[in-house]
Amino acid sequence: MKYRKKGIKKEHHIIEDGEELLEDLVKKGLVKSIIPGRIKTTPKGQPGNPRLTFQYETNSGAKLLLKKGSTVQEVFVITSNIEDLKEYITKKYKNK
C-alpha cells in the first residue's frame, strides 16, 4: 500500500538504517518529497554505515543513492534546492 510518512513515499522498502538519513533531508528543508526505488545487493553483503551520494539532477529534483555496505538503493527526491542538497550531501558524506 502506498502512503507517505514524513515526506517519504512508502511504496518500496528502505535500506536498514537509511530512513533516518532521508528524514533528515526533509527536516532540514532540502527536499519536499522522497520516492525510494529498487534495492540492489550482492550475495556477499558487506556491513557498513548508511550514506548518501548525489547522482544527477532530474526535472523535478535529483537522483541519490542510499548505500549501506554492498547494498545500494536508488532514491528520487523532489526539490527546488538542488545546489544546497548537493552541497549538504557532499560535505556530510565526503569522508565516509
Gaussian input, Z-matrix of N, CA and C with variables (Angstrom, degrees):
# hf/3-21g

backbone

0 1
 N
 C     1     B1
 C     2     B2     1     A1
 N     3     B3     2     A2     1     D1
 C     4     B4     3     A3     2     D2
 C     5     B5     4     A4     3     D3
 N     6     B6     5     A5     4     D4
 C     7     B7     6     A6     5     D5
 C     8     B8     7     A7     6     D6
 N     9     B9     8     A8     7     D7
 C    10    B10     9     A9     8     D8
 C    11    B11    10    A10     9     D9
 N    12    B12    11    A11    10    D10
 C    13    B13    12    A12    11    D11
 C    14    B14    13    A13    12    D12
 N    15    B15    14    A14    13    D13
 C    16    B16    15    A15    14    D14
 C    17    B17    16    A16    15    D15
 N    18    B18    17    A17    16    D16
 C    19    B19    18    A18    17    D17
 C    20    B20    19    A19    18    D18
 N    21    B21    20    A20    19    D19
 C    22    B22    21    A21    20    D20
 C    23    B23    22    A22    21    D21
 N    24    B24    23    A23    22    D22
 C    25    B25    24    A24    23    D23
 C    26    B26    25    A25    24    D24
 N    27    B27    26    A26    25    D25
 C    28    B28    27    A27    26    D26
 C    29    B29    28    A28    27    D27
 N    30    B30    29    A29    28    D28
 C    31    B31    30    A30    29    D29
 C    32    B32    31    A31    30    D30
 N    33    B33    32    A32    31    D31
 C    34    B34    33    A33    32    D32
 C    35    B35    34    A34    33    D33
 N    36    B36    35    A35    34    D34
 C    37    B37    36    A36    35    D35
 C    38    B38    37    A37    36    D36
 N    39    B39    38    A38    37    D37
 C    40    B40    39    A39    38    D38
 C    41    B41    40    A40    39    D39
 N    42    B42    41    A41    40    D40
 C    43    B43    42    A42    41    D41
 C    44    B44    43    A43    42    D42
 N    45    B45    44    A44    43    D43
 C    46    B46    45    A45    44    D44
 C    47    B47    46    A46    45    D45
 N    48    B48    47    A47    46    D46
 C    49    B49    48    A48    47    D47
 C    50    B50    49    A49    48    D48
 N    51    B51    50    A50    49    D49
 C    52    B52    51    A51    50    D50
 C    53    B53    52    A52    51    D51
 N    54    B54    53    A53    52    D52
 C    55    B55    54    A54    53    D53
 C    56    B56    55    A55    54    D54
 N    57    B57    56    A56    55    D55
 C    58    B58    57    A57    56    D56
 C    59    B59    58    A58    57    D57
 N    60    B60    59    A59    58    D58
 C    61    B61    60    A60    59    D59
 C    62    B62    61    A61    60    D60
 N    63    B63    62    A62    61    D61
 C    64    B64    63    A63    62    D62
 C    65    B65    64    A64    63    D63
 N    66    B66    65    A65    64    D64
 C    67    B67    66    A66    65    D65
 C    68    B68    67    A67    66    D66
 N    69    B69    68    A68    67    D67
 C    70    B70    69    A69    68    D68
 C    71    B71    70    A70    69    D69
 N    72    B72    71    A71    70    D70
 C    73    B73    72    A72    71    D71
 C    74    B74    73    A73    72    D72
 N    75    B75    74    A74    73    D73
 C    76    B76    75    A75    74    D74
 C    77    B77    76    A76    75    D75
 N    78    B78    77    A77    76    D76
 C    79    B79    78    A78    77    D77
 C    80    B80    79    A79    78    D78
 N    81    B81    80    A80    79    D79
 C    82    B82    81    A81    80    D80
 C    83    B83    82    A82    81    D81
 N    84    B84    83    A83    82    D82
 C    85    B85    84    A84    83    D83
 C    86    B86    85    A85    84    D84
 N    87    B87    86    A86    85    D85
 C    88    B88    87    A87    86    D86
 C    89    B89    88    A88    87    D87
 N    90    B90    89    A89    88    D88
 C    91    B91    90    A90    89    D89
 C    92    B92    91    A91    90    D90
 N    93    B93    92    A92    91    D91
 C    94    B94    93    A93    92    D92
 C    95    B95    94    A94    93    D93
 N    96    B96    95    A95    94    D94
 C    97    B97    96    A96    95    D95
 C    98    B98    97    A97    96    D96
 N    99    B99    98    A98    97    D97
 C   100   B100    99    A99    98    D98
 C   101   B101   100   A100    99    D99
 N   102   B102   101   A101   100   D100
 C   103   B103   102   A102   101   D101
 C   104   B104   103   A103   102   D102
 N   105   B105   104   A104   103   D103
 C   106   B106   105   A105   104   D104
 C   107   B107   106   A106   105   D105
 N   108   B108   107   A107   106   D106
 C   109   B109   108   A108   107   D107
 C   110   B110   109   A109   108   D108
 N   111   B111   110   A110   109   D109
 C   112   B112   111   A111   110   D110
 C   113   B113   112   A112   111   D111
 N   114   B114   113   A113   112   D112
 C   115   B115   114   A114   113   D113
 C   116   B116   115   A115   114   D114
 N   117   B117   116   A116   115   D115
 C   118   B118   117   A117   116   D116
 C   119   B119   118   A118   117   D117
 N   120   B120   119   A119   118   D118
 C   121   B121   120   A120   119   D119
 C   122   B122   121   A121   120   D120
 N   123   B123   122   A122   121   D121
 C   124   B124   123   A123   122   D122
 C   125   B125   124   A124   123   D123
 N   126   B126   125   A125   124   D124
 C   127   B127   126   A126   125   D125
 C   128   B128   127   A127   126   D126
 N   129   B129   128   A128   127   D127
 C   130   B130   129   A129   128   D128
 C   131   B131   130   A130   129   D129
 N   132   B132   131   A131   130   D130
 C   133   B133   132   A132   131   D131
 C   134   B134   133   A133   132   D132
 N   135   B135   134   A134   133   D133
 C   136   B136   135   A135   134   D134
 C   137   B137   136   A136   135   D135
 N   138   B138   137   A137   136   D136
 C   139   B139   138   A138   137   D137
 C   140   B140   139   A139   138   D138
 N   141   B141   140   A140   139   D139
 C   142   B142   141   A141   140   D140
 C   143   B143   142   A142   141   D141
 N   144   B144   143   A143   142   D142
 C   145   B145   144   A144   143   D143
 C   146   B146   145   A145   144   D144
 N   147   B147   146   A146   145   D145
 C   148   B148   147   A147   146   D146
 C   149   B149   148   A148   147   D147
 N   150   B150   149   A149   148   D148
 C   151   B151   150   A150   149   D149
 C   152   B152   151   A151   150   D150
 N   153   B153   152   A152   151   D151
 C   154   B154   153   A153   152   D152
 C   155   B155   154   A154   153   D153
 N   156   B156   155   A155   154   D154
 C   157   B157   156   A156   155   D155
 C   158   B158   157   A157   156   D156
 N   159   B159   158   A158   157   D157
 C   160   B160   159   A159   158   D158
 C   161   B161   160   A160   159   D159
 N   162   B162   161   A161   160   D160
 C   163   B163   162   A162   161   D161
 C   164   B164   163   A163   162   D162
 N   165   B165   164   A164   163   D163
 C   166   B166   165   A165   164   D164
 C   167   B167   166   A166   165   D165
 N   168   B168   167   A167   166   D166
 C   169   B169   168   A168   167   D167
 C   170   B170   169   A169   168   D168
 N   171   B171   170   A170   169   D169
 C   172   B172   171   A171   170   D170
 C   173   B173   172   A172   171   D171
 N   174   B174   173   A173   172   D172
 C   175   B175   174   A174   173   D173
 C   176   B176   175   A175   174   D174
 N   177   B177   176   A176   175   D175
 C   178   B178   177   A177   176   D176
 C   179   B179   178   A178   177   D177
 N   180   B180   179   A179   178   D178
 C   181   B181   180   A180   179   D179
 C   182   B182   181   A181   180   D180
 N   183   B183   182   A182   181   D181
 C   184   B184   183   A183   182   D182
 C   185   B185   184   A184   183   D183
 N   186   B186   185   A185   184   D184
 C   187   B187   186   A186   185   D185
 C   188   B188   187   A187   186   D186
 N   189   B189   188   A188   187   D187
 C   190   B190   189   A189   188   D188
 C   191   B191   190   A190   189   D189
 N   192   B192   191   A191   190   D190
 C   193   B193   192   A192   191   D191
 C   194   B194   193   A193   192   D192
 N   195   B195   194   A194   193   D193
 C   196   B196   195   A195   194   D194
 C   197   B197   196   A196   195   D195
 N   198   B198   197   A197   196   D196
 C   199   B199   198   A198   197   D197
 C   200   B200   199   A199   198   D198
 N   201   B201   200   A200   199   D199
 C   202   B202   201   A201   200   D200
 C   203   B203   202   A202   201   D201
 N   204   B204   203   A203   202   D202
 C   205   B205   204   A204   203   D203
 C   206   B206   205   A205   204   D204
 N   207   B207   206   A206   205   D205
 C   208   B208   207   A207   206   D206
 C   209   B209   208   A208   207   D207
 N   210   B210   209   A209   208   D208
 C   211   B211   210   A210   209   D209
 C   212   B212   211   A211   210   D210
 N   213   B213   212   A212   211   D211
 C   214   B214   213   A213   212   D212
 C   215   B215   214   A214   213   D213
 N   216   B216   215   A215   214   D214
 C   217   B217   216   A216   215   D215
 C   218   B218   217   A217   216   D216
 N   219   B219   218   A218   217   D217
 C   220   B220   219   A219   218   D218
 C   221   B221   220   A220   219   D219
 N   222   B222   221   A221   220   D220
 C   223   B223   222   A222   221   D221
 C   224   B224   223   A223   222   D222
 N   225   B225   224   A224   223   D223
 C   226   B226   225   A225   224   D224
 C   227   B227   226   A226   225   D225
 N   228   B228   227   A227   226   D226
 C   229   B229   228   A228   227   D227
 C   230   B230   229   A229   228   D228
 N   231   B231   230   A230   229   D229
 C   232   B232   231   A231   230   D230
 C   233   B233   232   A232   231   D231
 N   234   B234   233   A233   232   D232
 C   235   B235   234   A234   233   D233
 C   236   B236   235   A235   234   D234
 N   237   B237   236   A236   235   D235
 C   238   B238   237   A237   236   D236
 C   239   B239   238   A238   237   D237
 N   240   B240   239   A239   238   D238
 C   241   B241   240   A240   239   D239
 C   242   B242   241   A241   240   D240
 N   243   B243   242   A242   241   D241
 C   244   B244   243   A243   242   D242
 C   245   B245   244   A244   243   D243
 N   246   B246   245   A245   244   D244
 C   247   B247   246   A246   245   D245
 C   248   B248   247   A247   246   D246
 N   249   B249   248   A248   247   D247
 C   250   B250   249   A249   248   D248
 C   251   B251   250   A250   249   D249
 N   252   B252   251   A251   250   D250
 C   253   B253   252   A252   251   D251
 C   254   B254   253   A253   252   D252
 N   255   B255   254   A254   253   D253
 C   256   B256   255   A255   254   D254
 C   257   B257   256   A256   255   D255
 N   258   B258   257   A257   256   D256
 C   259   B259   258   A258   257   D257
 C   260   B260   259   A259   258   D258
 N   261   B261   260   A260   259   D259
 C   262   B262   261   A261   260   D260
 C   263   B263   262   A262   261   D261
 N   264   B264   263   A263   262   D262
 C   265   B265   264   A264   263   D263
 C   266   B266   265   A265   264   D264
 N   267   B267   266   A266   265   D265
 C   268   B268   267   A267   266   D266
 C   269   B269   268   A268   267   D267
 N   270   B270   269   A269   268   D268
 C   271   B271   270   A270   269   D269
 C   272   B272   271   A271   270   D270
 N   273   B273   272   A272   271   D271
 C   274   B274   273   A273   272   D272
 C   275   B275   274   A274   273   D273
 N   276   B276   275   A275   274   D274
 C   277   B277   276   A276   275   D275
 C   278   B278   277   A277   276   D276
 N   279   B279   278   A278   277   D277
 C   280   B280   279   A279   278   D278
 C   281   B281   280   A280   279   D279
 N   282   B282   281   A281   280   D280
 C   283   B283   282   A282   281   D281
 C   284   B284   283   A283   282   D282
 N   285   B285   284   A284   283   D283
 C   286   B286   285   A285   284   D284
 C   287   B287   286   A286   285   D285

   B1=1.4433
   B2=1.5306
   B3=1.3018
   B4=1.4590
   B5=1.5263
   B6=1.3039
   B7=1.4503
   B8=1.5230
   B9=1.3185
   B10=1.4639
   B11=1.5191
   B12=1.3153
   B13=1.4552
   B14=1.5208
   B15=1.3116
   B16=1.4641
   B17=1.5211
   B18=1.3340
   B19=1.4578
   B20=1.5124
   B21=1.3375
   B22=1.4637
   B23=1.5286
   B24=1.3171
   B25=1.4601
   B26=1.5217
   B27=1.3244
   B28=1.4626
   B29=1.5195
   B30=1.3187
   B31=1.4601
   B32=1.5274
   B33=1.3180
   B34=1.4653
   B35=1.5252
   B36=1.3122
   B37=1.4627
   B38=1.5159
   B39=1.3161
   B40=1.4647
   B41=1.5169
   B42=1.3210
   B43=1.4643
   B44=1.5245
   B45=1.3211
   B46=1.4558
   B47=1.5261
   B48=1.3088
   B49=1.4692
   B50=1.5343
   B51=1.3143
   B52=1.4616
   B53=1.5091
   B54=1.3372
   B55=1.4598
   B56=1.5262
   B57=1.3155
   B58=1.4717
   B59=1.5299
   B60=1.3348
   B61=1.4696
   B62=1.5199
   B63=1.3286
   B64=1.4542
   B65=1.5252
   B66=1.3332
   B67=1.4590
   B68=1.5207
   B69=1.3239
   B70=1.4634
   B71=1.5358
   B72=1.3354
   B73=1.4664
   B74=1.5248
   B75=1.3357
   B76=1.4670
   B77=1.5273
   B78=1.3287
   B79=1.4727
   B80=1.5219
   B81=1.3176
   B82=1.4692
   B83=1.5293
   B84=1.3299
   B85=1.4550
   B86=1.5219
   B87=1.3257
   B88=1.4631
   B89=1.5207
   B90=1.3292
   B91=1.4634
   B92=1.5280
   B93=1.3270
   B94=1.4674
   B95=1.5142
   B96=1.3250
   B97=1.4539
   B98=1.5260
   B99=1.3348
   B100=1.4630
   B101=1.5201
   B102=1.3302
   B103=1.4636
   B104=1.5277
   B105=1.3428
   B106=1.4626
   B107=1.5296
   B108=1.3149
   B109=1.4584
   B110=1.5122
   B111=1.3260
   B112=1.4607
   B113=1.5307
   B114=1.3162
   B115=1.4641
   B116=1.5153
   B117=1.3364
   B118=1.4661
   B119=1.5193
   B120=1.3208
   B121=1.4562
   B122=1.5203
   B123=1.3080
   B124=1.4590
   B125=1.5261
   B126=1.3293
   B127=1.4684
   B128=1.5270
   B129=1.3146
   B130=1.4637
   B131=1.5217
   B132=1.3184
   B133=1.4642
   B134=1.5197
   B135=1.2987
   B136=1.4636
   B137=1.5292
   B138=1.3255
   B139=1.4632
   B140=1.5299
   B141=1.2960
   B142=1.4576
   B143=1.5151
   B144=1.3130
   B145=1.4536
   B146=1.5224
   B147=1.3288
   B148=1.4636
   B149=1.5227
   B150=1.3352
   B151=1.4623
   B152=1.5230
   B153=1.3018
   B154=1.4568
   B155=1.5157
   B156=1.3214
   B157=1.4564
   B158=1.5244
   B159=1.3227
   B160=1.4553
   B161=1.5197
   B162=1.3338
   B163=1.4603
   B164=1.5203
   B165=1.3396
   B166=1.4594
   B167=1.5257
   B168=1.3225
   B169=1.4558
   B170=1.5243
   B171=1.3349
   B172=1.4610
   B173=1.5304
   B174=1.3216
   B175=1.4651
   B176=1.5173
   B177=1.3258
   B178=1.4631
   B179=1.5238
   B180=1.3203
   B181=1.4656
   B182=1.5083
   B183=1.3434
   B184=1.4559
   B185=1.5256
   B186=1.3336
   B187=1.4552
   B188=1.5239
   B189=1.3264
   B190=1.4582
   B191=1.5160
   B192=1.3147
   B193=1.4588
   B194=1.5190
   B195=1.3212
   B196=1.4488
   B197=1.5204
   B198=1.3218
   B199=1.4652
   B200=1.5202
   B201=1.3240
   B202=1.4624
   B203=1.5137
   B204=1.3135
   B205=1.4531
   B206=1.5116
   B207=1.3276
   B208=1.4638
   B209=1.5328
   B210=1.3244
   B211=1.4657
   B212=1.5251
   B213=1.3383
   B214=1.4649
   B215=1.5272
   B216=1.3300
   B217=1.4616
   B218=1.5291
   B219=1.3413
   B220=1.4549
   B221=1.5263
   B222=1.3324
   B223=1.4573
   B224=1.5196
   B225=1.3137
   B226=1.4594
   B227=1.5179
   B228=1.3308
   B229=1.4606
   B230=1.5272
   B231=1.3131
   B232=1.4539
   B233=1.5189
   B234=1.3239
   B235=1.4526
   B236=1.5189
   B237=1.3100
   B238=1.4628
   B239=1.5327
   B240=1.3271
   B241=1.4525
   B242=1.5306
   B243=1.3237
   B244=1.4748
   B245=1.5250
   B246=1.3208
   B247=1.4657
   B248=1.5285
   B249=1.3362
   B250=1.4643
   B251=1.5264
   B252=1.3326
   B253=1.4663
   B254=1.5237
   B255=1.3078
   B256=1.4662
   B257=1.5366
   B258=1.3204
   B259=1.4697
   B260=1.5314
   B261=1.3289
   B262=1.4607
   B263=1.5282
   B264=1.3215
   B265=1.4717
   B266=1.5202
   B267=1.3165
   B268=1.4656
   B269=1.5231
   B270=1.3230
   B271=1.4660
   B272=1.5206
   B273=1.3282
   B274=1.4723
   B275=1.5238
   B276=1.3297
   B277=1.4602
   B278=1.5210
   B279=1.3232
   B280=1.4708
   B281=1.5234
   B282=1.3016
   B283=1.4741
   B284=1.5197
   B285=1.3156
   B286=1.4780
   B287=1.4924
   A1=109.30
   A2=116.34
   A3=121.15
   A4=110.09
   A5=117.03
   A6=121.31
   A7=108.89
   A8=116.08
   A9=120.98
   A10=109.77
   A11=114.40
   A12=121.15
   A13=106.71
   A14=116.72
   A15=122.66
   A16=111.67
   A17=116.93
   A18=121.51
   A19=115.40
   A20=117.79
   A21=121.03
   A22=109.24
   A23=116.45
   A24=121.38
   A25=107.94
   A26=116.51
   A27=121.94
   A28=112.12
   A29=116.68
   A30=120.17
   A31=110.12
   A32=116.59
   A33=122.28
   A34=108.68
   A35=115.57
   A36=120.40
   A37=108.92
   A38=115.31
   A39=121.35
   A40=107.33
   A41=116.40
   A42=121.61
   A43=109.63
   A44=115.50
   A45=121.37
   A46=111.03
   A47=116.79
   A48=125.51
   A49=113.06
   A50=119.22
   A51=121.40
   A52=114.35
   A53=116.57
   A54=119.71
   A55=111.51
   A56=116.50
   A57=120.57
   A58=111.23
   A59=117.14
   A60=120.50
   A61=110.68
   A62=116.45
   A63=120.82
   A64=111.18
   A65=117.02
   A66=120.47
   A67=110.91
   A68=116.60
   A69=121.55
   A70=111.05
   A71=116.99
   A72=120.57
   A73=111.04
   A74=116.35
   A75=120.67
   A76=109.73
   A77=116.86
   A78=121.42
   A79=112.01
   A80=116.97
   A81=121.40
   A82=112.39
   A83=117.23
   A84=121.05
   A85=113.94
   A86=116.97
   A87=120.89
   A88=112.27
   A89=117.51
   A90=121.80
   A91=109.83
   A92=115.47
   A93=121.15
   A94=111.05
   A95=116.50
   A96=120.91
   A97=109.57
   A98=115.56
   A99=122.07
   A100=109.13
   A101=115.61
   A102=121.19
   A103=108.28
   A104=117.70
   A105=120.18
   A106=110.67
   A107=116.42
   A108=122.30
   A109=111.27
   A110=115.17
   A111=120.01
   A112=111.77
   A113=113.86
   A114=122.00
   A115=107.73
   A116=115.90
   A117=121.34
   A118=108.06
   A119=115.01
   A120=119.20
   A121=109.60
   A122=115.51
   A123=119.96
   A124=108.03
   A125=117.63
   A126=120.03
   A127=113.06
   A128=116.83
   A129=120.59
   A130=108.16
   A131=115.89
   A132=121.25
   A133=111.66
   A134=115.52
   A135=121.83
   A136=108.78
   A137=117.27
   A138=119.76
   A139=110.34
   A140=115.70
   A141=119.95
   A142=110.30
   A143=115.13
   A144=120.60
   A145=109.14
   A146=117.56
   A147=119.52
   A148=111.09
   A149=115.90
   A150=121.14
   A151=108.48
   A152=115.93
   A153=121.92
   A154=110.40
   A155=116.55
   A156=121.55
   A157=107.94
   A158=115.50
   A159=122.24
   A160=108.03
   A161=117.78
   A162=121.25
   A163=111.95
   A164=116.95
   A165=120.03
   A166=110.46
   A167=114.91
   A168=121.20
   A169=110.15
   A170=115.51
   A171=122.22
   A172=107.47
   A173=117.35
   A174=120.60
   A175=112.73
   A176=116.79
   A177=119.90
   A178=113.89
   A179=117.73
   A180=119.29
   A181=112.11
   A182=115.39
   A183=119.15
   A184=111.42
   A185=113.94
   A186=120.86
   A187=106.83
   A188=115.49
   A189=122.60
   A190=108.18
   A191=116.03
   A192=121.21
   A193=107.97
   A194=116.00
   A195=122.98
   A196=105.76
   A197=116.60
   A198=121.23
   A199=110.31
   A200=114.53
   A201=121.66
   A202=106.66
   A203=115.85
   A204=120.19
   A205=109.75
   A206=116.93
   A207=120.63
   A208=111.93
   A209=117.13
   A210=121.90
   A211=109.24
   A212=116.11
   A213=121.43
   A214=108.84
   A215=115.69
   A216=121.03
   A217=109.57
   A218=115.15
   A219=120.35
   A220=108.12
   A221=116.20
   A222=121.20
   A223=107.54
   A224=116.42
   A225=121.27
   A226=108.51
   A227=116.50
   A228=120.63
   A229=110.00
   A230=114.68
   A231=121.04
   A232=106.64
   A233=115.40
   A234=121.02
   A235=110.48
   A236=115.42
   A237=120.54
   A238=108.35
   A239=115.61
   A240=123.13
   A241=110.73
   A242=116.79
   A243=122.47
   A244=112.74
   A245=117.07
   A246=119.80
   A247=112.10
   A248=117.78
   A249=120.42
   A250=111.05
   A251=116.81
   A252=121.09
   A253=110.27
   A254=116.08
   A255=120.87
   A256=110.74
   A257=116.54
   A258=121.35
   A259=111.10
   A260=116.74
   A261=121.42
   A262=111.11
   A263=116.47
   A264=120.89
   A265=110.65
   A266=117.05
   A267=120.88
   A268=111.71
   A269=117.27
   A270=120.90
   A271=112.34
   A272=116.53
   A273=120.23
   A274=112.55
   A275=118.13
   A276=120.49
   A277=114.41
   A278=117.98
   A279=120.02
   A280=113.59
   A281=118.65
   A282=121.35
   A283=112.70
   A284=117.26
   A285=118.34
   A286=111.41
   D1=134.77
   D2=-178.34
   D3=-88.51
   D4=131.94
   D5=172.02
   D6=-159.98
   D7=165.80
   D8=-179.31
   D9=-112.68
   D10=141.33
   D11=175.87
   D12=-138.81
   D13=118.10
   D14=-179.95
   D15=54.74
   D16=41.00
   D17=176.29
   D18=82.45
   D19=1.72
   D20=-178.18
   D21=-109.13
   D22=123.30
   D23=177.69
   D24=-74.36
   D25=125.04
   D26=-174.80
   D27=-99.80
   D28=58.19
   D29=177.46
   D30=-93.12
   D31=-33.22
   D32=179.63
   D33=-119.80
   D34=159.59
   D35=174.46
   D36=-66.41
   D37=162.98
   D38=176.70
   D39=-121.48
   D40=141.72
   D41=178.44
   D42=-50.31
   D43=139.19
   D44=179.89
   D45=-51.92
   D46=133.02
   D47=-179.89
   D48=71.29
   D49=2.27
   D50=-178.76
   D51=-88.16
   D52=-21.95
   D53=-177.17
   D54=-61.08
   D55=-37.78
   D56=179.67
   D57=-61.68
   D58=-39.75
   D59=178.71
   D60=-63.95
   D61=-40.15
   D62=-179.63
   D63=-69.98
   D64=-42.04
   D65=178.12
   D66=-61.47
   D67=-33.79
   D68=179.11
   D69=-61.47
   D70=-37.10
   D71=178.75
   D72=-64.21
   D73=-37.67
   D74=178.35
   D75=-69.99
   D76=-45.55
   D77=-179.04
   D78=-59.56
   D79=-37.15
   D80=-179.20
   D81=-80.56
   D82=-1.66
   D83=178.56
   D84=75.12
   D85=17.77
   D86=-179.00
   D87=-82.40
   D88=-27.19
   D89=178.36
   D90=-135.86
   D91=153.04
   D92=178.19
   D93=-93.62
   D94=-35.49
   D95=-175.96
   D96=-152.14
   D97=152.51
   D98=-178.08
   D99=-129.88
   D100=131.75
   D101=177.97
   D102=-122.52
   D103=102.06
   D104=179.13
   D105=-69.36
   D106=143.66
   D107=178.08
   D108=-108.59
   D109=-157.13
   D110=-175.77
   D111=-71.78
   D112=153.68
   D113=178.57
   D114=-105.46
   D115=131.80
   D116=176.44
   D117=-118.57
   D118=134.29
   D119=179.75
   D120=-139.11
   D121=157.88
   D122=176.76
   D123=-98.63
   D124=154.63
   D125=-179.43
   D126=-58.19
   D127=-33.26
   D128=179.07
   D129=-100.06
   D130=71.78
   D131=-178.02
   D132=-59.89
   D133=136.18
   D134=179.19
   D135=-105.22
   D136=142.79
   D137=176.33
   D138=-72.12
   D139=163.29
   D140=177.32
   D141=169.18
   D142=169.92
   D143=178.28
   D144=-89.20
   D145=146.50
   D146=178.45
   D147=-68.66
   D148=146.58
   D149=178.98
   D150=-154.78
   D151=159.53
   D152=179.93
   D153=-114.05
   D154=146.02
   D155=170.89
   D156=-131.43
   D157=144.12
   D158=178.48
   D159=-85.79
   D160=128.92
   D161=-179.74
   D162=-98.78
   D163=-63.93
   D164=-179.35
   D165=-164.55
   D166=163.74
   D167=176.64
   D168=-77.97
   D169=149.59
   D170=173.48
   D171=-122.50
   D172=177.33
   D173=179.16
   D174=-58.95
   D175=-36.40
   D176=-176.36
   D177=-108.40
   D178=0.26
   D179=-178.45
   D180=170.10
   D181=-112.81
   D182=-175.49
   D183=-156.36
   D184=161.13
   D185=171.62
   D186=-107.55
   D187=129.46
   D188=177.07
   D189=-117.64
   D190=162.91
   D191=170.34
   D192=-117.65
   D193=129.77
   D194=173.65
   D195=-100.79
   D196=120.04
   D197=-175.82
   D198=-121.26
   D199=143.30
   D200=171.64
   D201=-146.96
   D202=109.27
   D203=-175.59
   D204=62.93
   D205=-124.05
   D206=179.86
   D207=-98.98
   D208=10.20
   D209=178.61
   D210=-98.07
   D211=135.40
   D212=-177.60
   D213=-131.80
   D214=137.44
   D215=177.16
   D216=-129.28
   D217=132.68
   D218=173.32
   D219=-74.41
   D220=138.59
   D221=178.09
   D222=-136.04
   D223=123.23
   D224=177.83
   D225=-103.29
   D226=133.19
   D227=-178.92
   D228=-122.29
   D229=146.82
   D230=174.89
   D231=-103.16
   D232=123.39
   D233=-178.43
   D234=-157.98
   D235=154.23
   D236=172.63
   D237=-111.39
   D238=9.53
   D239=-173.84
   D240=-119.85
   D241=53.58
   D242=-173.76
   D243=-57.79
   D244=-49.02
   D245=-174.87
   D246=-63.45
   D247=-42.39
   D248=178.15
   D249=-65.57
   D250=-38.88
   D251=177.55
   D252=-62.75
   D253=-48.40
   D254=-179.45
   D255=-60.80
   D256=-44.13
   D257=-179.92
   D258=-63.57
   D259=-43.77
   D260=179.94
   D261=-60.80
   D262=-49.00
   D263=-178.80
   D264=-63.81
   D265=-44.39
   D266=-179.57
   D267=-60.84
   D268=-45.64
   D269=-179.31
   D270=-68.96
   D271=-44.15
   D272=-175.26
   D273=-69.21
   D274=-35.32
   D275=-172.92
   D276=-113.36
   D277=14.14
   D278=-174.97
   D279=-65.26
   D280=-30.53
   D281=-177.04
   D282=-103.15
   D283=13.99
   D284=-175.80
   D285=-108.28

